[in-house]
Structures are given as C-alpha cells and as structure tokens.
Amino acid sequence: MALTPAIFLDKDGTILADVPYNVDKRRMRFAPGAMAGLARLSKLGLPLIVVSNQPGIALGKFSPDAMLDVRQQLSLMFEQAGAKLSGFYYCPHHPKGLRPAYTMQCECRKPAPGLLYVAAQRHNIDLFSSWFVGDILDDVEAGRRAGCRTLLLDNGNETEWRRNEWRVPDRMEPDLDAASRWIEEHVYDYALDLHGVTA
C-alpha cells in the first residue's frame, strides 16, 4: 500500500482558542482562522491528524477519561468546518507530574516526535511529504525531527523563542487560515520534489 502525506495539527492555540487545561467541551472554541483553515485543508483530501501535549493528566488536573469527550467534540468541530478528524494523539506525561503513572520523560511529549511516528504507522503516512502546523517552536521541532515540513502560527503563543537547528519553521503565518493557503499552494510541489518528479 502506497504511503500518503498527512497534515498534523497542534490542538490548543492552533485549532482551538488556548484555554489552559480545558477539557470542558462547552468551552472549546475555534481559534481565529481555524474553521476556515480546516475547511480549506479538507479539500486537499489528506488525513488531518491532531497531535497534542496534555500534561494536565500527569499534573492531576483532569482524568485520562476526559480526553474521550475532547476527541468527540473535536470531531464535531471538524465536521462543522466540513473536515474530518482522521486521528487524535496526545501525550499524558510530564516529568514533574503528580500522578506517578504519568510522571516521566517520554518519547511522545513534544518536542519529541514519538506521536507522529505512531500516527504514521497507524495511518500509513509518508512523514517526509507531510506537514506539521503549530503555534509554538516545540511543535516545529517535533515536526522537523519526524521529517515533516513545518508551519509556525505566529499568534503570540510562543514567548521564549529558544532557537536551534530543529526549531526553524519552513514558514510562519498568523493563523491556520493563512497557513492552509500556503499548504494548498505548495504541498504537492514539495511532495514531487521529494520524490524526484517534475511537473
């Protein structure tokens, strides 16, 4: 079976307005430009997969079961935008957690790329022709370490700007709507270049 590109998306601050540790579906709202961005990305016919750090589980702020409602509400919100949520992967860990089962250094907490590898295996994804869109440089680093092209939403959520070779995005845009326009224009060009095909 041939591999497919995918578009990986951070959740809070990228798709949703950033409300810290929120698992109340009544408070889940689209970030500016996110609904239009999802609608445009859906037309590309590629899997749309959310990858999110959820340290609130390790820190005791909510239970792992709460993520079931979050996933259900995300799926409904994608449908409202005319899109389909193909996968939802989250890291429940934190090295300074309060719940021993989730208190650890792991390979799935961004900026580590572990969740992207899991998603790629389960969905038959070609990471090297995929994209990762997020609002902080940890998202960029996770995407780049997995081999993806990366877009950073420069919306004020990145405040530290700790740079290294892994934390330089391919593109910066103000919101998911603008990012989706860039991906729409370039996603297939990058895939063709990667595989040595000329249009």
Z-matrix of the N, CA and C atoms (Angstrom, degrees):
N
C 1 1.461
C 2 1.531 1 109.35
N 3 1.338 2 115.54 1 131.87
C 4 1.463 3 120.19 2 -178.43
C 5 1.526 4 110.47 3 -70.35
N 6 1.339 5 114.95 4 145.13
C 7 1.458 6 120.02 5 176.67
C 8 1.517 7 110.25 6 -76.51
N 9 1.327 8 116.57 7 151.86
C 10 1.461 9 121.39 8 178.97
C 11 1.529 10 110.03 9 -119.75
N 12 1.333 11 118.53 10 146.74
C 13 1.461 12 119.52 11 168.75
C 14 1.522 13 109.59 12 -68.17
N 15 1.319 14 116.35 13 161.02
C 16 1.463 15 122.11 14 174.91
C 17 1.518 16 108.75 15 -141.95
N 18 1.317 17 114.86 16 165.88
C 19 1.458 18 121.25 17 173.89
C 20 1.517 19 107.53 18 -117.40
N 21 1.330 20 115.37 19 114.61
C 22 1.456 21 122.21 20 178.30
C 23 1.524 22 108.31 21 -93.52
N 24 1.318 23 115.52 22 138.69
C 25 1.459 24 121.54 23 -175.50
C 26 1.525 25 110.22 24 -131.73
N 27 1.320 26 116.64 25 131.61
C 28 1.455 27 120.56 26 168.41
C 29 1.532 28 107.90 27 -68.32
N 30 1.323 29 116.00 28 157.51
C 31 1.476 30 119.47 29 -177.93
C 32 1.528 31 112.01 30 -91.39
N 33 1.332 32 117.03 31 -71.44
C 34 1.462 33 121.00 32 -171.62
C 35 1.523 34 111.52 33 -78.38
N 36 1.313 35 115.67 34 123.08
C 37 1.463 36 121.01 35 -178.04
C 38 1.508 37 113.32 36 92.73
N 39 1.326 38 117.10 37 -11.77
C 40 1.469 39 121.70 38 178.73
C 41 1.521 40 110.03 39 -113.75
N 42 1.329 41 115.96 40 -59.17
C 43 1.469 42 120.80 41 175.23
C 44 1.521 43 110.13 42 -90.90
N 45 1.326 44 116.03 43 -44.82
C 46 1.462 45 121.05 44 -177.03
C 47 1.520 46 111.57 45 -106.64
N 48 1.324 47 115.16 46 150.05
C 49 1.463 48 119.50 47 168.73
C 50 1.525 49 107.87 48 -57.89
N 51 1.316 50 116.63 49 136.54
C 52 1.458 51 121.47 50 -171.51
C 53 1.526 52 111.14 51 -78.78
N 54 1.338 53 115.69 52 100.86
C 55 1.459 54 122.83 53 175.00
C 56 1.529 55 106.15 54 -114.42
N 57 1.335 56 118.66 55 107.95
C 58 1.468 57 120.64 56 -172.38
C 59 1.530 58 113.26 57 -54.97
N 60 1.310 59 115.08 58 132.02
C 61 1.466 60 124.21 59 174.62
C 62 1.530 61 113.11 60 57.92
N 63 1.300 62 117.27 61 27.22
C 64 1.458 63 119.08 62 -178.79
C 65 1.525 64 111.73 63 -82.53
N 66 1.333 65 116.32 64 127.69
C 67 1.463 66 121.42 65 171.09
C 68 1.526 67 110.63 66 -126.77
N 69 1.325 68 116.67 67 12.12
C 70 1.463 69 122.44 68 177.70
C 71 1.521 70 108.09 69 -86.79
N 72 1.325 71 116.58 70 111.92
C 73 1.464 72 119.37 71 -175.04
C 74 1.527 73 112.32 72 -63.40
N 75 1.325 74 116.83 73 -20.61
C 76 1.465 75 119.47 74 177.88
C 77 1.525 76 111.85 75 -71.13
N 78 1.317 77 116.17 76 -18.75
C 79 1.468 78 120.29 77 179.86
C 80 1.527 79 112.38 78 -103.48
N 81 1.312 80 117.19 79 4.55
C 82 1.461 81 120.97 80 177.73
C 83 1.523 82 109.31 81 -81.96
N 84 1.311 83 116.46 82 115.78
C 85 1.465 84 122.65 83 -178.51
C 86 1.523 85 109.09 84 -130.39
N 87 1.325 86 115.72 85 148.25
C 88 1.459 87 119.69 86 176.25
C 89 1.525 88 110.92 87 -62.59
N 90 1.321 89 116.74 88 138.20
C 91 1.457 90 121.52 89 167.93
C 92 1.524 91 109.13 90 -68.25
N 93 1.330 92 118.47 91 157.51
C 94 1.460 93 120.38 92 178.16
C 95 1.538 94 111.55 93 -53.48
N 96 1.308 95 116.07 94 130.01
C 97 1.462 96 121.60 95 177.60
C 98 1.514 97 114.88 96 81.86
N 99 1.342 98 117.69 97 -6.91
C 100 1.466 99 119.56 98 -172.77
C 101 1.522 100 112.66 99 -72.07
N 102 1.324 101 117.36 100 -41.47
C 103 1.463 102 119.28 101 -177.77
C 104 1.524 103 110.84 102 -63.83
N 105 1.330 104 116.70 103 -45.55
C 106 1.460 105 120.32 104 177.78
C 107 1.525 106 110.89 105 -64.70
N 108 1.333 107 116.86 106 -37.35
C 109 1.459 108 120.37 107 179.04
C 110 1.512 109 112.35 108 -64.66
N 111 1.327 110 117.01 109 -43.78
C 112 1.461 111 119.92 110 177.86
C 113 1.519 112 111.14 111 -63.25
N 114 1.328 113 116.57 112 -40.13
C 115 1.458 114 119.87 113 179.11
C 116 1.522 115 111.13 114 -59.92
N 117 1.322 116 116.66 115 -42.18
C 118 1.461 117 120.29 116 -179.82
C 119 1.524 118 111.14 117 -70.24
N 120 1.326 119 116.72 118 -43.27
C 121 1.462 120 119.69 119 -179.98
C 122 1.521 121 111.74 120 -63.32
N 123 1.319 122 117.19 121 -33.61
C 124 1.463 123 119.88 122 -178.97
C 125 1.523 124 111.97 123 -61.87
N 126 1.312 125 116.64 124 -28.99
C 127 1.471 126 120.93 125 -178.61
C 128 1.525 127 112.49 126 -70.89
N 129 1.343 128 117.26 127 -14.46
C 130 1.457 129 120.11 128 178.65
C 131 1.524 130 111.71 129 -76.31
N 132 1.323 131 116.68 130 -16.55
C 133 1.460 132 120.16 131 178.44
C 134 1.519 133 114.48 132 74.07
N 135 1.325 134 117.12 133 19.64
C 136 1.460 135 121.57 134 -179.64
C 137 1.524 136 110.08 135 -103.21
N 138 1.331 137 118.17 136 152.77
C 139 1.466 138 119.51 137 175.67
C 140 1.524 139 110.91 138 -59.95
N 141 1.329 140 115.70 139 137.59
C 142 1.458 141 122.84 140 175.20
C 143 1.522 142 107.29 141 -110.63
N 144 1.324 143 116.54 142 115.77
C 145 1.459 144 121.88 143 -170.40
C 146 1.523 145 109.52 144 -126.27
N 147 1.314 146 116.16 145 126.56
C 148 1.462 147 121.88 146 179.80
C 149 1.527 148 109.30 147 -92.14
N 150 1.335 149 115.40 148 132.90
C 151 1.464 150 122.88 149 178.57
C 152 1.526 151 107.38 150 -127.84
N 153 1.343 152 116.26 151 121.20
C 154 1.461 153 119.48 152 -168.79
C 155 1.524 154 111.74 153 -141.44
N 156 1.328 155 116.44 154 138.75
C 157 1.461 156 121.28 155 166.34
C 158 1.527 157 108.74 156 -80.59
N 159 1.333 158 116.95 157 130.53
C 160 1.461 159 121.35 158 177.57
C 161 1.533 160 109.64 159 -128.42
N 162 1.336 161 116.56 160 67.80
C 163 1.466 162 120.69 161 -176.53
C 164 1.517 163 113.33 162 -67.21
N 165 1.327 164 117.65 163 -13.05
C 166 1.454 165 120.64 164 177.35
C 167 1.521 166 112.87 165 -57.27
N 168 1.332 167 116.69 166 -25.63
C 169 1.473 168 119.92 167 176.81
C 170 1.521 169 109.41 168 -67.61
N 171 1.334 170 116.82 169 -51.41
C 172 1.467 171 120.72 170 179.07
C 173 1.523 172 111.87 171 -63.60
N 174 1.323 173 116.49 172 -34.18
C 175 1.460 174 120.83 173 -176.22
C 176 1.535 175 112.66 174 -83.82
N 177 1.330 176 117.29 175 -0.30
C 178 1.450 177 121.06 176 176.23
C 179 1.508 178 115.15 177 78.48
N 180 1.317 179 117.58 178 18.15
C 181 1.454 180 120.42 179 -178.04
C 182 1.532 181 112.78 180 -85.70
N 183 1.318 182 118.03 181 -21.92
C 184 1.457 183 122.51 182 173.22
C 185 1.518 184 108.34 183 -160.72
N 186 1.312 185 115.90 184 164.11
C 187 1.461 186 121.02 185 -176.30
C 188 1.524 187 110.57 186 -88.56
N 189 1.326 188 117.60 187 158.32
C 190 1.472 189 119.72 188 175.78
C 191 1.522 190 112.73 189 -57.46
N 192 1.335 191 117.42 190 -31.06
C 193 1.460 192 120.45 191 -179.44
C 194 1.524 193 112.34 192 -62.44
N 195 1.327 194 116.89 193 -25.28
C 196 1.464 195 120.30 194 -179.58
C 197 1.520 196 112.03 195 -62.30
N 198 1.335 197 116.78 196 -24.02
C 199 1.460 198 119.52 197 -177.92
C 200 1.525 199 112.05 198 -70.50
N 201 1.329 200 117.54 199 -18.21
C 202 1.460 201 119.81 200 176.29
C 203 1.528 202 110.48 201 -64.57
N 204 1.330 203 116.51 202 -44.09
C 205 1.463 204 120.35 203 177.14
C 206 1.518 205 111.43 204 -66.46
N 207 1.324 206 115.97 205 -38.07
C 208 1.467 207 119.52 206 179.02
C 209 1.520 208 110.27 207 -62.27
N 210 1.321 209 116.68 208 -45.32
C 211 1.457 210 119.45 209 179.65
C 212 1.522 211 111.27 210 -63.24
N 213 1.326 212 116.47 211 -42.21
C 214 1.461 213 120.26 212 179.52
C 215 1.526 214 111.16 213 -61.42
N 216 1.331 215 116.27 214 -43.82
C 217 1.457 216 119.40 215 -179.88
C 218 1.533 217 110.94 216 -68.67
N 219 1.324 218 117.78 217 -39.15
C 220 1.462 219 119.86 218 175.92
C 221 1.519 220 110.87 219 -58.71
N 222 1.324 221 116.60 220 -43.64
C 223 1.457 222 120.98 221 179.93
C 224 1.530 223 110.77 222 -60.73
N 225 1.324 224 116.59 223 -42.30
C 226 1.468 225 120.35 224 177.81
C 227 1.524 226 111.38 225 -64.45
N 228 1.319 227 116.60 226 -39.95
C 229 1.463 228 120.36 227 -179.76
C 230 1.525 229 110.82 228 -67.41
N 231 1.325 230 117.06 229 -38.35
C 232 1.464 231 120.05 230 174.68
C 233 1.525 232 109.70 231 -60.27
N 234 1.325 233 116.63 232 -43.74
C 235 1.463 234 120.30 233 179.17
C 236 1.520 235 111.19 234 -61.40
N 237 1.330 236 116.79 235 -38.42
C 238 1.466 237 120.31 236 177.70
C 239 1.520 238 111.37 237 -60.71
N 240 1.329 239 115.96 238 -30.55
C 241 1.469 240 120.88 239 179.13
C 242 1.531 241 112.04 240 -87.83
N 243 1.320 242 117.42 241 1.33
C 244 1.463 243 120.34 242 -177.63
C 245 1.512 244 113.13 243 79.56
N 246 1.327 245 116.79 244 22.05
C 247 1.462 246 121.62 245 -176.93
C 248 1.526 247 109.57 246 -120.98
N 249 1.329 248 115.44 247 171.93
C 250 1.458 249 121.59 248 177.50
C 251 1.520 250 109.30 249 -124.17
N 252 1.319 251 115.98 250 130.74
C 253 1.461 252 121.20 251 174.00
C 254 1.523 253 107.94 252 -81.33
N 255 1.330 254 116.16 253 110.03
C 256 1.465 255 120.29 254 -176.12
C 257 1.518 256 112.66 255 -83.41
N 258 1.330 257 117.52 256 -24.37
C 259 1.453 258 120.52 257 -179.17
C 260 1.511 259 110.71 258 -167.90
N 261 1.329 260 115.45 259 150.90
C 262 1.468 261 121.84 260 178.65
C 263 1.524 262 107.54 261 -136.80
N 264 1.324 263 116.13 262 113.42
C 265 1.456 264 122.36 263 -177.06
C 266 1.521 265 108.64 264 -123.77
N 267 1.338 266 115.69 265 132.08
C 268 1.457 267 118.51 266 -177.98
C 269 1.520 268 110.07 267 -138.45
N 270 1.325 269 114.63 268 151.73
C 271 1.458 270 122.23 269 176.11
C 272 1.520 271 108.59 270 -101.24
N 273 1.347 272 118.16 271 122.88
C 274 1.458 273 121.05 272 -179.71
C 275 1.530 274 113.90 273 -92.32
N 276 1.322 275 117.08 274 3.22
C 277 1.468 276 120.96 275 -168.90
C 278 1.526 277 113.08 276 -93.18
N 279 1.332 278 114.53 277 161.34
C 280 1.464 279 121.78 278 169.45
C 281 1.528 280 107.21 279 -159.58
N 282 1.330 281 118.05 280 135.48
C 283 1.474 282 119.38 281 -177.33
C 284 1.523 283 113.74 282 -65.46
N 285 1.328 284 118.18 283 -18.23
C 286 1.468 285 121.54 284 178.80
C 287 1.525 286 111.04 285 -115.22
N 288 1.328 287 116.01 286 33.65
C 289 1.450 288 120.45 287 -178.40
C 290 1.517 289 113.57 288 -70.01
N 291 1.336 290 114.94 289 170.82
C 292 1.461 291 122.58 290 177.70
C 293 1.527 292 111.64 291 -105.08
N 294 1.309 293 117.13 292 -18.79
C 295 1.455 294 121.45 293 178.31
C 296 1.527 295 108.21 294 -97.81
N 297 1.325 296 118.53 295 113.10
C 298 1.470 297 121.15 296 -173.12
C 299 1.531 298 113.94 297 -54.43
N 300 1.320 299 117.74 298 -36.02
C 301 1.468 300 120.11 299 -177.29
C 302 1.520 301 112.29 300 -64.08
N 303 1.332 302 116.82 301 -22.35
C 304 1.462 303 121.13 302 -176.58
C 305 1.526 304 112.81 303 -115.71
N 306 1.328 305 117.61 304 5.57
C 307 1.460 306 121.29 305 -177.60
C 308 1.522 307 108.85 306 -95.06
N 309 1.324 308 115.67 307 103.40
C 310 1.469 309 119.95 308 -175.21
C 311 1.523 310 110.69 309 -171.43
N 312 1.323 311 114.64 310 160.32
C 313 1.459 312 121.35 311 162.74
C 314 1.520 313 106.33 312 -82.50
N 315 1.310 314 117.79 313 131.23
C 316 1.458 315 120.63 314 -174.25
C 317 1.523 316 110.05 315 -133.14
N 318 1.296 317 115.50 316 176.00
C 319 1.460 318 121.72 317 178.28
C 320 1.518 319 112.36 318 -100.55
N 321 1.359 320 116.91 319 3.33
C 322 1.462 321 118.67 320 -177.02
C 323 1.525 322 113.11 321 -109.63
N 324 1.330 323 117.87 322 -13.56
C 325 1.463 324 119.38 323 179.55
C 326 1.522 325 109.17 324 -79.43
N 327 1.329 326 116.46 325 119.75
C 328 1.455 327 119.53 326 176.26
C 329 1.530 328 109.11 327 -57.79
N 330 1.320 329 118.49 328 136.31
C 331 1.471 330 128.74 329 22.97
C 332 1.526 331 116.60 330 -86.31
N 333 1.318 332 119.39 331 4.72
C 334 1.466 333 119.54 332 173.70
C 335 1.534 334 109.12 333 -68.85
N 336 1.323 335 117.90 334 150.44
C 337 1.465 336 121.18 335 -173.74
C 338 1.527 337 114.73 336 -96.09
N 339 1.335 338 117.60 337 12.23
C 340 1.454 339 119.93 338 -170.57
C 341 1.513 340 115.67 339 -56.21
N 342 1.338 341 117.47 340 -41.20
C 343 1.464 342 119.84 341 -178.68
C 344 1.522 343 111.76 342 -66.20
N 345 1.327 344 116.85 343 -32.32
C 346 1.469 345 119.43 344 177.93
C 347 1.520 346 110.86 345 -67.92
N 348 1.339 347 116.36 346 -37.19
C 349 1.466 348 119.19 347 176.72
C 350 1.529 349 111.32 348 -64.84
N 351 1.324 350 116.29 349 -41.20
C 352 1.469 351 119.92 350 178.34
C 353 1.525 352 110.21 351 -62.91
N 354 1.326 353 116.30 352 -47.44
C 355 1.465 354 120.16 353 179.99
C 356 1.523 355 111.61 354 -61.98
N 357 1.330 356 116.43 355 -40.43
C 358 1.464 357 120.06 356 -179.70
C 359 1.516 358 111.14 357 -62.28
N 360 1.319 359 117.05 358 -40.72
C 361 1.456 360 120.41 359 179.77
C 362 1.521 361 111.13 360 -67.14
N 363 1.316 362 116.66 361 -41.81
C 364 1.467 363 120.32 362 -175.95
C 365 1.515 364 113.22 363 -74.65
N 366 1.335 365 116.75 364 -27.86
C 367 1.466 366 120.28 365 -174.84
C 368 1.528 367 112.76 366 -112.17
N 369 1.328 368 116.86 367 7.80
C 370 1.466 369 120.81 368 177.17
C 371 1.532 370 111.41 369 58.93
N 372 1.330 371 115.24 370 52.82
C 373 1.464 372 121.64 371 -172.13
C 374 1.517 373 111.16 372 -103.12
N 375 1.318 374 115.14 373 138.90
C 376 1.462 375 122.93 374 170.76
C 377 1.527 376 107.75 375 -88.66
N 378 1.323 377 117.35 376 100.00
C 379 1.457 378 121.02 377 -176.42
C 380 1.517 379 112.51 378 -62.40
N 381 1.332 380 117.43 379 -31.13
C 382 1.459 381 120.48 380 -174.03
C 383 1.529 382 112.83 381 -75.73
N 384 1.321 383 117.52 382 -10.91
C 385 1.466 384 119.07 383 172.63
C 386 1.523 385 110.87 384 -117.01
N 387 1.336 386 116.00 385 18.51
C 388 1.461 387 122.11 386 179.55
C 389 1.524 388 110.90 387 -101.47
N 390 1.321 389 114.55 388 172.57
C 391 1.456 390 122.31 389 -178.80
C 392 1.520 391 110.23 390 -127.21
N 393 1.333 392 115.54 391 148.33
C 394 1.455 393 121.16 392 171.31
C 395 1.525 394 107.90 393 -125.63
N 396 1.332 395 116.16 394 126.99
C 397 1.464 396 122.06 395 179.46
C 398 1.521 397 108.68 396 -117.42
N 399 1.334 398 116.60 397 125.41
C 400 1.454 399 120.68 398 178.31
C 401 1.504 400 111.45 399 -151.44
N 402 1.333 401 115.39 400 175.47
C 403 1.462 402 120.22 401 -173.85
C 404 1.517 403 114.39 402 -108.52
N 405 1.356 404 117.33 403 -0.40
C 406 1.461 405 119.80 404 174.97
C 407 1.531 406 109.27 405 -136.24
N 408 1.332 407 115.77 406 165.00
C 409 1.454 408 119.81 407 -174.92
C 410 1.529 409 113.02 408 -70.59
N 411 1.332 410 118.60 409 -19.34
C 412 1.464 411 119.45 410 172.19
C 413 1.532 412 110.52 411 -61.43
N 414 1.327 413 117.03 412 -35.54
C 415 1.466 414 120.88 413 176.17
C 416 1.528 415 110.79 414 -65.51
N 417 1.310 416 114.75 415 -43.95
C 418 1.469 417 119.83 416 178.85
C 419 1.524 418 110.32 417 -60.35
N 420 1.329 419 116.32 418 -46.27
C 421 1.463 420 119.36 419 -178.36
C 422 1.531 421 111.38 420 -63.49
N 423 1.320 422 117.38 421 -43.49
C 424 1.468 423 119.82 422 178.51
C 425 1.527 424 110.54 423 -60.03
N 426 1.315 425 116.24 424 -44.79
C 427 1.454 426 119.88 425 179.34
C 428 1.511 427 112.90 426 -62.91
N 429 1.322 428 116.17 427 -46.47
C 430 1.458 429 119.38 428 -178.12
C 431 1.527 430 112.05 429 -66.91
N 432 1.339 431 116.88 430 -38.50
C 433 1.465 432 119.03 431 178.59
C 434 1.526 433 111.49 432 -64.70
N 435 1.323 434 116.72 433 -28.40
C 436 1.463 435 120.46 434 176.96
C 437 1.521 436 112.53 435 -82.36
N 438 1.340 437 116.89 436 -11.43
C 439 1.460 438 120.74 437 179.41
C 440 1.501 439 115.09 438 101.81
N 441 1.340 440 117.68 439 4.17
C 442 1.460 441 121.57 440 -176.97
C 443 1.528 442 111.84 441 -82.05
N 444 1.331 443 115.14 442 158.87
C 445 1.459 444 120.97 443 162.77
C 446 1.518 445 107.09 444 -74.64
N 447 1.334 446 117.85 445 152.36
C 448 1.459 447 119.91 446 -174.32
C 449 1.522 448 111.87 447 -133.37
N 450 1.328 449 114.34 448 144.43
C 451 1.462 450 122.12 449 171.49
C 452 1.517 451 108.47 450 -125.18
N 453 1.315 452 116.17 451 131.76
C 454 1.452 453 122.13 452 175.54
C 455 1.521 454 109.16 453 -103.44
N 456 1.339 455 116.37 454 127.02
C 457 1.459 456 120.32 455 172.46
C 458 1.525 457 108.06 456 -82.62
N 459 1.306 458 116.08 457 111.74
C 460 1.465 459 121.50 458 -178.08
C 461 1.523 460 108.08 459 -87.40
N 462 1.325 461 115.25 460 74.32
C 463 1.464 462 121.70 461 -173.29
C 464 1.530 463 112.72 462 -113.83
N 465 1.324 464 116.41 463 13.39
C 466 1.455 465 120.70 464 176.88
C 467 1.514 466 114.68 465 96.25
N 468 1.336 467 118.70 466 -5.22
C 469 1.462 468 120.50 467 -177.05
C 470 1.526 469 113.01 468 -81.09
N 471 1.316 470 117.47 469 -24.96
C 472 1.467 471 120.10 470 172.84
C 473 1.520 472 107.97 471 -83.78
N 474 1.325 473 116.62 472 119.56
C 475 1.458 474 120.34 473 -176.36
C 476 1.524 475 113.45 474 -117.93
N 477 1.338 476 117.66 475 -16.91
C 478 1.463 477 119.58 476 -175.33
C 479 1.526 478 112.76 477 -94.74
N 480 1.305 479 117.27 478 -36.18
C 481 1.469 480 123.19 479 178.38
C 482 1.525 481 112.33 480 53.25
N 483 1.351 482 115.71 481 45.97
C 484 1.459 483 120.00 482 174.86
C 485 1.529 484 108.61 483 -77.89
N 486 1.302 485 117.18 484 113.04
C 487 1.465 486 122.58 485 -172.40
C 488 1.523 487 111.29 486 -99.17
N 489 1.310 488 115.60 487 143.93
C 490 1.456 489 123.16 488 163.03
C 491 1.524 490 106.89 489 -156.30
N 492 1.304 491 117.48 490 -174.13
C 493 1.464 492 119.97 491 -173.44
C 494 1.527 493 112.62 492 -62.70
N 495 1.337 494 117.70 493 -24.84
C 496 1.459 495 121.55 494 -178.28
C 497 1.528 496 112.63 495 -88.45
N 498 1.319 497 116.99 496 -8.81
C 499 1.464 498 120.57 497 -170.14
C 500 1.521 499 111.74 498 -113.23
N 501 1.324 500 115.56 499 36.39
C 502 1.466 501 122.32 500 177.28
C 503 1.523 502 107.98 501 -117.96
N 504 1.330 503 118.39 502 109.11
C 505 1.464 504 119.91 503 -176.71
C 506 1.523 505 112.07 504 -73.02
N 507 1.315 506 115.55 505 156.41
C 508 1.463 507 119.99 506 173.82
C 509 1.521 508 111.66 507 -69.47
N 510 1.323 509 115.64 508 -25.61
C 511 1.458 510 120.03 509 -176.47
C 512 1.516 511 108.99 510 -158.50
N 513 1.331 512 117.22 511 148.56
C 514 1.454 513 122.79 512 172.54
C 515 1.520 514 109.10 513 -120.84
N 516 1.324 515 116.13 514 134.30
C 517 1.457 516 122.02 515 178.28
C 518 1.532 517 108.36 516 -138.22
N 519 1.335 518 117.98 517 160.85
C 520 1.466 519 119.53 518 -174.85
C 521 1.530 520 114.80 519 -76.75
N 522 1.337 521 118.15 520 -25.95
C 523 1.459 522 120.04 521 -177.93
C 524 1.524 523 109.41 522 -159.19
N 525 1.327 524 116.59 523 178.54
C 526 1.456 525 120.48 524 -175.35
C 527 1.523 526 111.83 525 -69.70
N 528 1.314 527 117.66 526 -28.77
C 529 1.461 528 120.09 527 176.47
C 530 1.521 529 109.88 528 -61.01
N 531 1.327 530 116.88 529 -50.40
C 532 1.468 531 120.48 530 179.46
C 533 1.524 532 110.98 531 -65.67
N 534 1.330 533 117.17 532 -39.78
C 535 1.467 534 120.37 533 178.73
C 536 1.519 535 111.19 534 -62.17
N 537 1.321 536 116.64 535 -39.44
C 538 1.469 537 119.87 536 -179.18
C 539 1.526 538 111.31 537 -65.62
N 540 1.326 539 116.49 538 -33.29
C 541 1.469 540 119.58 539 177.18
C 542 1.530 541 109.98 540 -64.37
N 543 1.327 542 116.52 541 -42.52
C 544 1.463 543 120.43 542 179.29
C 545 1.530 544 110.69 543 -63.98
N 546 1.310 545 116.21 544 -45.76
C 547 1.468 546 119.52 545 179.86
C 548 1.525 547 110.04 546 -62.77
N 549 1.319 548 116.90 547 -42.90
C 550 1.461 549 120.96 548 179.84
C 551 1.531 550 111.02 549 -56.63
N 552 1.316 551 116.39 550 -38.38
C 553 1.461 552 121.04 551 -177.24
C 554 1.525 553 112.93 552 -78.51
N 555 1.353 554 117.78 553 -24.89
C 556 1.460 555 119.73 554 -168.73
C 557 1.527 556 116.09 555 -123.32
N 558 1.312 557 118.66 556 -12.76
C 559 1.461 558 119.05 557 -170.56
C 560 1.521 559 112.02 558 -59.87
N 561 1.300 560 118.48 559 -43.47
C 562 1.453 561 119.11 560 -177.46
C 563 1.525 562 111.77 561 -77.37
N 564 1.333 563 117.32 562 -29.43
C 565 1.463 564 120.03 563 174.43
C 566 1.521 565 110.55 564 -60.24
N 567 1.328 566 117.03 565 -45.30
C 568 1.460 567 120.79 566 -179.87
C 569 1.522 568 111.11 567 -64.71
N 570 1.327 569 116.63 568 -38.88
C 571 1.460 570 119.54 569 179.63
C 572 1.517 571 110.61 570 -65.55
N 573 1.321 572 117.66 571 -40.63
C 574 1.458 573 121.04 572 178.49
C 575 1.518 574 111.46 573 -65.61
N 576 1.335 575 116.87 574 -42.87
C 577 1.458 576 120.82 575 178.04
C 578 1.514 577 111.05 576 -60.76
N 579 1.323 578 115.65 577 -42.13
C 580 1.462 579 121.06 578 -177.23
C 581 1.521 580 111.17 579 -60.29
N 582 1.321 581 116.02 580 -39.93
C 583 1.454 582 119.67 581 -175.62
C 584 1.541 583 113.26 582 -97.63
N 585 1.339 584 115.16 583 12.07
C 586 1.454 585 119.21 584 173.44
C 587 1.517 586 113.92 585 71.30
N 588 1.328 587 116.71 586 32.58
C 589 1.458 588 121.48 587 -179.53
C 590 1.515 589 107.98 588 -111.41
N 591 1.290 590 116.95 589 136.71
C 592 1.463 591 120.68 590 177.14
C 593 1.525 592 109.43 591 -110.51
N 594 1.320 593 114.42 592 141.87
C 595 1.475 594 118.94 593 -177.86
C 596 1.511 595 110.43 594 -75.62
